[in-house]
Amino acid sequence: MGFIIPKAKQITVKLNGDYKGAEFTCITKPSMATMIAITMGDNEDIAAPMMSFGDLVLVSWNLETEDGEVEANGDGMLSLDADLSGAILSAWSDEVANPKESASE
């Protein structure tokens, strides 16, 4: 019998600092195709990596504006200010690089 590749896991990440209370759920073991889409994107479209993260990795979040909920997808990622989207990407990168044992299936 061969090696069985573990399934992707979902984790919930809670942000701190200026964004304390904000949290998001994402996958921690994206495929190589997803990683390439996030890191390389499309030279013609600099928003492509952010769209890819939102559409392929992001599962949910608790973000709202005065007008209502922000969709947890690529369009939602692009609607955030640069500081918040950077905090989300940084926290996700930390989780991928240093996974915790509490990640759920």
N, C-alpha and C positions, 0 to 999 in steps of 0.2 A: 504494500500500500504506500502511496506517495504522501508527501507532506500536504496537509490541508491548510490552505491559506486562510488566516483569520478574517472574519467579516469586519467591515468598517464599523467603527463605534461612534456613538453620538455622545457628546458631552455638553453640559451647560456651563458657560463661563460667566462669571460675575465681574463686572468692571469696578474699578476703584477710583479714587481721586474725584475729579470733577464729574465723573459719570457713575458714581456710586449709586447702586440701585438698578442700573441698566444690566441686563443679562441677555445672552443669546445662546442658542443651541446649534451645534454644527457637527459635521463629521470630522474625525481625526485621522482617518486613514484614506485620504482621497486617492484615486487611481493616478497613474503617471500622466494620463491624458488630461486629467483635471489639474494636476500640478503645473503642467506645461501651459495650459490655458490661463491659469492664474498668474504665473510668473512671466510668461513670454507675451501672451496676448497676441494682438494683431498690430503690426507696425502701422497700419492705416488708421487704427482706432485705439487711442490711448485709454479709453474707458473700458475696453474689452476685458482686461484682467479683473476689474472691479465687478463687472457684470457676471463674469464666470464665477467669481467667489460667491456672489449673492445667489446665483441660479444653481450652482453645483455643490456648494459646501454648506451654505447657510440653511438651517432647517426652520428656525423660528427665533423671535426675540420679543421683548416687551416694550419696544420703542413706540412713542406716540408724539404727535405735535398737537397744537391747539385745535387743529382740524380733525384729529382722529388718529387711528393706528397707521404706522408706517409699514408698508408691505415688506415682509422678510424675503426679498429677492434682489436681483441685480438692479432694478430700478430704484428700490428702496435704498440700497447701498449708495447709489449715485446721488440720492437726494440728501444724504447726510453731509454735515460739514466735514471738512478734511480732518480735523482733530479727532472727532468721534469715529469716523471710518478708520483712521489710522490706529486708534486704540483697539478697535475690534480686530483688525488684521494682526496687530502686535500680540494681543492676547491669544488669538488662534494659533499664531506661529509658535508661541511659547508652549502651548498645549501639544502641538504636533511634535515639537522637538523634545519635550519632556513630558510624555504622557503620564497621567496619574492612574492608579489602579482602579479608581472608582468609576471609570467610564462605563456607560451602559451599552448593551448590545443594540 
